[in-house]
Amino acid sequence: MNEPVRTPPFAPFEWLLSGRYLRARRREGFISVIAGFSFLGIMLGVATLIIVMAVMNGFRKELLDKILGLNGHLLVQPLESPLTDWKDVADRLSGVQGIKLAAPVVDGQALASSPFNASGVFVRGIRAEDLNRLSSIANHLKQGTLEGFDDGQGVAIGRRLADQLSLHAGDSITLVAPRGAVTPMGTTPRIKPYKVAAVFEIGMSEYDSTFVFMPLKEAQAYFNRANDVTAIEVYTDNPDRIDAFRKAVTEAAGRPVFLVDWRQRNSTFFNALQVERNVMFLILTLIVLVAALNIISGLIMLVKDKGADIAILRTMGATQGSIMRVFLITGAAIGVVGTLTGFFVGLLVCLNIESIRQFLSWVTNTELFSPELYFLSKLPAEVDFAETSAVVIMALTLSFLATLYPSWRAARLDPVEALRYE
């Protein structure tokens, strides 16, 4: 046997042999089929992971933007006594650095009705200047205007509620509150008609179908509030740093208050979303893992089939390292090409996911993304660079690890034994 000739790692002949092994002949077609399924498995696994994680991120971002665009990041509620000094408290809170808006609100539930239908609604009394500073409302008006909101008897309602009650801006809506005037016969419901001053569309079906905005003074009278408010909604410039505002808000309030931040108010929803996201990641990672196991089985079969070739290469001077690198390149090529293809397919789908959803809905004649069920009017996708990089690195690592054992086994093959049984 010739002495092994030392060659630099990943020499041209190693790449040449790897490419030759990837292009199997007819009698080696089964090995080529396994390699093809491995490639498809990794590609689909990576693409699906990227798409699902992007959709989950999009869900969280869209819902967070819409929830925090309408509800305050910090809810200031009174303790010990009603919030009758709400004007002074709101002014002091507005002066805290980092707070964009402190809006006093009066909240209550009512039944909204029209000549055509009726629905339960959530009524929020708010000042006109505060409502105009809520971009989620002021920038998404579909009908009417908020001008003179405080002056008249007008209210602003969501588009889905308007559609449900068959109302337009300028029409009349009747609100029925269970607690109205106190009479000798008991408390009677309060029934009062209001003009629909504006129709807004946030894009979150739950809010568009239930919220009714009313002038603050009118809401105080309607819900029998003695010049006090339910709470003060505080909006900050950074919701993720809400804990940093707690001390400053408590001090600025100048009275006993109870604080509830947006994470506490929506903890069940966002925790469930996070758990679902983590579980989906683990489940879809199994697709990539199965594809990596297919690489192992395919390479082991390839090593068995190429035993004589390996023996001849060894007798011609190829080192164990060269043989190992040949099969490393062969297996890694499947993983790398599959991962990169899956990466580009995933990004392409994420960029056009709403168009794809509409096309599939048209083809199947079904509603694949119901706004009533998922709260949003369209399917969102937000690609996160760090998560996408983690998916790609994970797939490449699994693909590389899958090639180690078959490559090591090929390098350890005894040339004499391999040729003896040919």
C-alpha positions as CSV (number, residue, x, y, z in Angstrom):
1,M,0.0,0.0,0.0
2,N,1.3,3.4,-0.9
3,E,2.1,5.9,1.9
4,P,-0.7,8.4,2.3
5,V,0.0,11.7,0.6
6,R,-0.6,14.7,2.7
7,T,-3.1,17.0,1.0
8,P,-4.6,20.3,2.3
9,P,-8.0,20.0,3.9
10,F,-10.9,20.2,1.5
11,A,-8.7,19.7,-1.6
12,P,-10.4,20.0,-5.0
13,F,-10.6,16.2,-5.5
14,E,-12.6,16.0,-2.2
15,W,-15.2,18.4,-3.6
16,L,-15.2,16.6,-6.9
17,L,-15.9,13.3,-5.3
18,S,-18.6,14.7,-3.1
19,G,-20.4,16.2,-6.1
20,R,-20.1,12.9,-7.9
21,Y,-21.7,11.0,-5.0
22,L,-24.6,13.5,-4.8
23,R,-25.4,12.7,-8.5
24,A,-26.2,9.0,-8.1
25,R,-26.4,6.7,-11.0
26,R,-29.5,4.6,-11.8
27,R,-28.5,1.6,-9.6
28,E,-27.9,4.0,-6.7
29,G,-31.3,5.7,-7.2
30,F,-32.6,4.8,-3.8
31,I,-29.8,6.7,-2.1
32,S,-30.6,9.7,-4.3
33,V,-34.2,9.4,-3.3
34,I,-33.2,9.5,0.4
35,A,-31.0,12.5,-0.2
36,G,-33.9,14.2,-2.0
37,F,-36.3,13.6,0.9
38,S,-33.6,14.8,3.4
39,F,-33.3,18.0,1.3
40,L,-37.1,18.5,1.2
41,G,-37.4,17.8,4.9
42,I,-34.8,20.4,5.9
43,M,-36.2,22.9,3.4
44,L,-39.8,22.5,4.6
45,G,-38.7,22.4,8.3
46,V,-36.7,25.6,8.1
47,A,-39.3,27.4,5.9
48,T,-42.2,26.4,8.2
49,L,-40.3,27.4,11.3
50,I,-39.5,30.8,9.8
51,I,-43.1,31.3,8.7
52,V,-44.7,30.2,11.9
53,M,-42.4,32.2,14.1
54,A,-42.9,35.3,11.9
55,V,-46.7,34.9,12.1
56,M,-46.6,34.4,15.9
57,N,-44.4,37.6,16.2
58,G,-46.8,39.4,13.9
59,F,-49.7,38.3,16.1
60,R,-48.0,39.6,19.2
61,K,-46.9,42.9,17.7
62,E,-50.2,43.7,16.0
63,L,-52.3,42.7,19.1
64,L,-49.9,44.6,21.3
65,D,-50.1,47.7,19.1
66,K,-53.8,47.6,19.0
67,I,-54.4,46.8,22.6
68,L,-52.0,49.4,23.9
69,G,-53.2,51.9,21.2
70,L,-56.6,51.9,22.9
71,N,-55.9,51.0,26.5
72,G,-53.3,52.7,28.7
73,H,-50.0,51.2,29.5
74,L,-50.7,51.9,33.2
75,L,-54.2,52.1,34.8
76,V,-54.4,54.4,37.8
77,Q,-57.3,53.6,40.0
78,P,-58.4,55.3,43.2
79,L,-58.0,54.0,46.7
80,E,-59.9,55.0,49.9
81,S,-61.9,57.7,48.1
82,P,-63.4,58.4,44.7
83,L,-61.2,60.1,42.1
84,T,-62.9,63.5,42.2
85,D,-59.6,65.3,41.9
86,W,-59.0,63.7,38.6
87,K,-58.1,66.9,36.8
88,D,-55.2,67.8,39.1
89,V,-54.0,64.1,39.2
90,A,-54.1,63.9,35.4
91,D,-52.1,67.2,35.1
92,R,-49.5,66.0,37.5
93,L,-49.1,62.7,35.7
94,S,-48.8,64.4,32.4
95,G,-45.7,66.2,33.7
96,V,-43.8,63.0,34.5
97,Q,-41.0,62.4,32.0
98,G,-41.8,59.7,29.5
99,I,-45.6,59.9,29.9
100,K,-47.3,60.9,26.7
101,L,-50.8,61.1,27.9
102,A,-52.9,60.8,31.1
103,A,-56.5,60.4,30.1
104,P,-59.3,60.3,32.8
105,V,-62.0,57.9,31.7
106,V,-65.5,56.7,32.8
107,D,-66.1,53.1,31.9
108,G,-69.5,51.3,31.9
109,Q,-71.5,48.7,30.0
110,A,-74.7,49.3,28.1
111,L,-76.9,47.8,25.5
112,A,-76.7,49.6,22.1
113,S,-79.7,49.3,19.8
114,S,-81.0,50.6,16.5
115,P,-84.2,50.0,14.6
116,F,-82.5,47.0,13.0
117,N,-80.5,45.2,15.8
118,A,-79.1,45.4,19.3
119,S,-75.7,44.5,20.9
120,G,-73.9,44.8,24.2
121,V,-71.2,47.4,24.2
122,F,-68.4,48.9,26.4
123,V,-68.9,52.6,26.8
124,R,-65.9,54.8,27.6
125,G,-66.2,58.4,28.5
126,I,-63.2,60.5,27.5
127,R,-62.3,64.1,26.9
128,A,-62.2,65.2,23.2
129,E,-58.6,66.4,23.4
130,D,-57.5,63.0,24.8
131,L,-59.4,61.1,22.2
132,N,-57.8,63.1,19.4
133,R,-54.4,62.1,20.8
134,L,-55.2,58.4,20.5
135,S,-53.8,57.7,17.0
136,S,-55.5,54.3,16.9
137,I,-58.9,56.2,16.9
138,A,-58.2,59.7,15.5
139,N,-56.1,58.3,12.5
140,H,-58.6,55.5,11.6
141,L,-61.9,57.3,11.2
142,K,-64.0,55.8,8.4
143,Q,-67.0,58.1,8.7
144,G,-67.8,61.4,10.4
145,T,-65.4,63.6,12.5
146,L,-64.4,64.2,16.1
147,E,-64.7,67.9,15.8
148,G,-67.0,69.3,18.5
149,F,-67.0,65.9,20.2
150,D,-67.3,67.5,23.7
151,D,-70.0,69.9,22.7
152,G,-72.8,67.8,21.3
153,Q,-74.5,64.6,22.2
154,G,-72.5,62.5,19.8
155,V,-70.6,59.3,20.3
156,A,-67.9,57.4,18.3
157,I,-68.5,53.7,17.5
158,G,-66.5,50.9,15.9
159,R,-67.1,49.9,12.2
160,R,-68.2,46.4,13.1
161,L,-70.7,47.7,15.6
162,A,-72.0,50.1,13.0
163,D,-72.4,47.3,10.4
164,Q,-74.1,45.1,13.0
165,L,-76.6,47.8,13.8
166,S,-76.8,49.1,10.2
167,L,-75.8,52.6,11.3
168,H,-73.8,55.4,9.6
169,A,-72.3,58.7,10.8
170,G,-75.2,61.0,11.5
171,D,-77.7,58.2,12.4
172,S,-79.1,57.8,16.0
173,I,-78.0,55.0,18.3
174,T,-79.9,54.2,21.6
175,L,-77.9,53.3,24.7
176,V,-79.6,51.4,27.6
177,A,-77.8,51.3,30.9
178,P,-79.1,49.0,33.7
179,R,-78.6,51.7,36.4
180,G,-80.5,54.8,35.7
181,A,-82.7,57.1,37.7
182,V,-83.7,56.2,41.2
183,T,-87.5,56.4,41.7
184,P,-89.9,55.3,44.5
185,M,-90.4,52.2,42.5
186,G,-86.7,51.4,42.4
187,T,-83.9,52.0,39.9
188,T,-85.0,52.1,36.3
189,P,-82.8,51.6,33.3
190,R,-81.5,54.7,31.6
191,I,-82.5,54.9,27.9
192,K,-81.0,57.7,25.8
193,P,-80.5,58.3,22.1
194,Y,-77.2,59.7,20.8
195,K,-76.0,60.8,17.4
196,V,-73.2,58.8,15.8
197,A,-70.6,61.5,15.3
198,A,-67.8,59.2,14.0
199,V,-67.2,55.6,13.0
200,F,-63.7,54.2,13.5
201,E,-61.9,51.0,12.6
202,I,-58.9,49.9,14.7
203,G,-58.5,46.6,12.9
204,M,-59.1,44.4,15.9
205,S,-62.6,42.9,15.7
206,E,-63.2,42.7,19.5
207,Y,-62.7,46.5,19.8
208,D,-64.4,47.5,16.6
209,S,-67.6,45.6,17.6
210,T,-67.9,46.6,21.3
211,F,-66.3,50.1,22.0
212,V,-68.4,53.3,22.1
213,F,-66.6,56.5,23.0
214,M,-68.7,59.2,24.7
215,P,-67.8,62.7,25.9
216,L,-66.5,62.5,29.5
217,K,-69.1,64.9,31.0
218,E,-71.9,63.1,29.3
219,A,-70.6,59.7,30.5
220,Q,-70.4,61.0,34.1
221,A,-74.1,62.0,33.9
222,Y,-75.1,58.9,32.1
223,F,-73.5,56.5,34.6
224,N,-74.4,58.6,37.7
225,R,-70.8,59.6,38.5
226,A,-70.7,62.5,41.0
227,N,-68.0,64.4,39.2
228,D,-65.5,61.5,39.6
229,V,-64.0,59.1,37.0
230,T,-63.4,55.4,37.0
231,A,-59.6,55.6,36.4
232,I,-56.8,57.4,34.6
233,E,-55.3,55.7,31.6
234,V,-51.6,56.5,31.4
235,Y,-49.7,56.1,28.1
236,T,-45.9,56.0,28.1
237,D,-43.3,56.2,25.4
238,N,-42.0,52.7,26.1
239,P,-44.4,50.0,27.3
240,D,-41.7,47.5,27.8
241,R,-40.2,49.7,30.6
242,I,-43.4,50.1,32.4
243,D,-41.9,49.1,35.8
244,A,-39.6,52.2,35.6
245,F,-42.7,54.4,35.7
246,R,-44.5,52.9,38.7
247,K,-42.6,54.9,41.4
248,A,-42.8,58.2,39.5
249,V,-46.5,57.8,38.8
250,T,-47.3,56.9,42.4
251,E,-45.5,59.9,43.7
252,A,-47.0,62.3,41.1
253,A,-50.5,61.1,41.8
254,G,-50.3,62.7,45.3
255,R,-53.0,60.5,46.7
256,P,-53.5,56.7,47.4
257,V,-53.8,54.9,44.1
258,F,-53.7,51.3,42.8
259,L,-51.7,50.7,39.6
260,V,-52.3,48.0,37.1
261,D,-50.0,47.7,34.1
262,W,-50.8,46.3,30.6
263,R,-49.0,43.0,31.3
264,Q,-51.3,42.3,34.3
265,R,-54.4,43.3,32.4
266,N,-53.6,41.0,29.5
267,S,-51.4,38.4,31.2
268,T,-53.6,35.4,30.4
269,F,-53.7,36.2,26.7
270,F,-50.0,37.0,26.2
271,N,-48.8,34.1,28.4
272,A,-50.9,31.7,26.3
273,L,-49.5,33.2,23.1
274,Q,-45.9,32.8,24.4
275,V,-46.6,29.1,25.4
276,E,-48.1,28.4,22.0
277,R,-45.2,30.0,20.3
278,N,-42.6,27.9,22.2
279,V,-44.5,24.7,21.7
280,M,-44.8,25.3,18.0
281,F,-41.1,25.9,17.8
282,L,-40.3,22.6,19.5
283,I,-42.8,20.6,17.4
284,L,-41.5,22.1,14.1
285,T,-37.9,21.5,15.1
286,L,-38.7,17.8,15.0
287,I,-39.2,18.2,11.2
288,V,-35.7,19.4,10.8
289,L,-34.4,16.6,13.2
290,V,-36.2,13.9,11.2
291,A,-34.6,15.3,8.0
292,A,-31.2,15.2,9.7
293,L,-31.8,11.6,10.6
294,N,-32.6,10.9,7.0
295,I,-29.1,12.4,6.1
296,I,-27.5,9.8,8.5
297,S,-29.4,6.9,6.9
298,G,-28.6,8.0,3.4
299,L,-24.9,8.5,4.1
300,I,-24.6,5.2,5.8
301,M,-26.1,3.5,2.8
302,L,-23.8,5.5,0.5
303,V,-20.7,4.4,2.6
304,K,-21.8,0.8,2.3
305,D,-22.3,1.2,-1.5
306,K,-19.0,3.0,-2.0
307,G,-16.9,0.6,0.1
308,A,-14.8,-0.5,-2.9
309,D,-14.3,3.1,-4.0
310,I,-13.1,4.1,-0.5
311,A,-10.7,1.2,-0.4
312,I,-9.2,2.1,-3.8
313,L,-8.9,5.7,-2.7
314,R,-7.0,4.6,0.4
315,T,-4.6,2.4,-1.6
316,M,-4.0,5.4,-3.9
317,G,-2.8,7.5,-1.0
318,A,-6.0,9.2,0.3
319,T,-5.9,9.8,4.1
320,Q,-8.6,8.9,6.5
321,G,-9.2,12.7,6.9
322,S,-9.7,13.1,3.2
323,I,-12.3,10.3,3.1
324,M,-14.1,11.7,6.1
325,R,-14.2,15.2,4.5
326,V,-15.6,13.8,1.3
327,F,-18.6,12.4,3.1
328,L,-18.8,15.4,5.4
329,I,-19.2,17.6,2.3
330,T,-21.7,15.3,0.7
331,G,-24.0,15.3,3.8
332,A,-23.4,18.9,4.7
333,A,-24.3,20.0,1.1
334,I,-27.8,18.5,1.5
335,G,-28.2,20.4,4.8
336,V,-26.8,23.7,3.7
337,V,-28.7,23.8,0.4
338,G,-31.9,22.7,2.1
339,T,-31.5,25.3,4.9
340,L,-30.8,28.2,2.5
341,T,-33.6,27.2,0.2
342,G,-36.0,26.9,3.2
343,F,-34.7,30.3,4.4
344,F,-35.5,32.0,1.1
345,V,-38.9,30.2,0.7
346,G,-39.8,31.2,4.3
347,L,-39.0,34.9,3.7
348,L,-40.8,34.9,0.4
349,V,-44.0,33.5,2.0
350,C,-43.7,35.9,4.9
351,L,-43.5,38.9,2.6
352,N,-46.6,37.8,0.7
353,I,-48.5,35.9,3.4
354,E,-51.7,38.0,3.2
355,S,-51.9,37.6,-0.6
356,I,-51.3,33.9,-0.2
357,R,-54.1,33.7,2.4
358,Q,-56.5,35.5,0.1
359,F,-55.6,33.2,-2.8
360,L,-56.1,30.1,-0.8
361,S,-59.4,31.4,0.6
362,W,-60.5,32.1,-3.0
363,V,-59.4,28.6,-4.2
364,T,-61.0,26.7,-1.3
365,N,-64.0,29.1,-1.0
366,T,-63.5,29.2,2.8
367,E,-62.5,31.9,5.3
368,L,-59.0,30.7,6.5
369,F,-58.5,33.6,8.9
370,S,-61.7,34.7,10.6
371,P,-61.4,38.2,12.2
372,E,-64.0,37.3,14.8
373,L,-61.9,34.3,15.9
374,Y,-58.4,35.8,15.6
375,F,-59.3,39.4,16.6
376,L,-57.3,40.8,13.6
377,S,-58.6,41.8,10.2
378,K,-55.6,40.4,8.3
379,L,-52.9,37.8,8.8
380,P,-49.7,39.5,10.1
381,A,-46.1,38.4,9.8
382,E,-43.1,40.0,11.5
383,V,-39.7,38.4,10.7
384,D,-37.3,38.7,13.6
385,F,-33.6,38.7,12.6
386,A,-32.4,37.0,15.8
387,E,-35.0,34.2,15.7
388,T,-34.5,33.6,12.0
389,S,-30.8,33.4,12.5
390,A,-31.3,30.9,15.3
391,V,-33.5,28.7,13.1
392,V,-30.8,28.7,10.3
393,I,-28.0,28.0,12.7
394,M,-29.9,25.2,14.4
395,A,-30.7,23.6,11.0
396,L,-27.1,23.9,9.8
397,T,-25.8,22.5,13.2
398,L,-28.1,19.5,13.0
399,S,-27.2,18.8,9.4
400,F,-23.5,19.0,10.2
401,L,-23.8,16.7,13.3
402,A,-25.8,14.2,11.2
403,T,-22.8,13.8,8.9
404,L,-20.2,13.0,11.6
405,Y,-20.9,9.4,12.3
406,P,-21.3,8.2,8.7
407,S,-18.2,10.1,7.7
408,W,-16.2,8.7,10.6
409,R,-17.4,5.2,9.7
410,A,-16.2,5.7,6.1
411,A,-12.8,7.0,7.2
412,R,-12.4,3.9,9.5
413,L,-13.2,1.4,6.7
414,D,-10.5,-1.1,6.3
415,P,-9.4,-1.2,2.6
416,V,-8.4,-4.9,2.7
417,E,-11.7,-6.0,4.1
418,A,-13.7,-3.8,1.7
419,L,-11.9,-5.2,-1.3
420,R,-12.1,-8.8,-0.1
421,Y,-15.9,-8.9,-0.1
422,E,-16.3,-7.1,-3.4
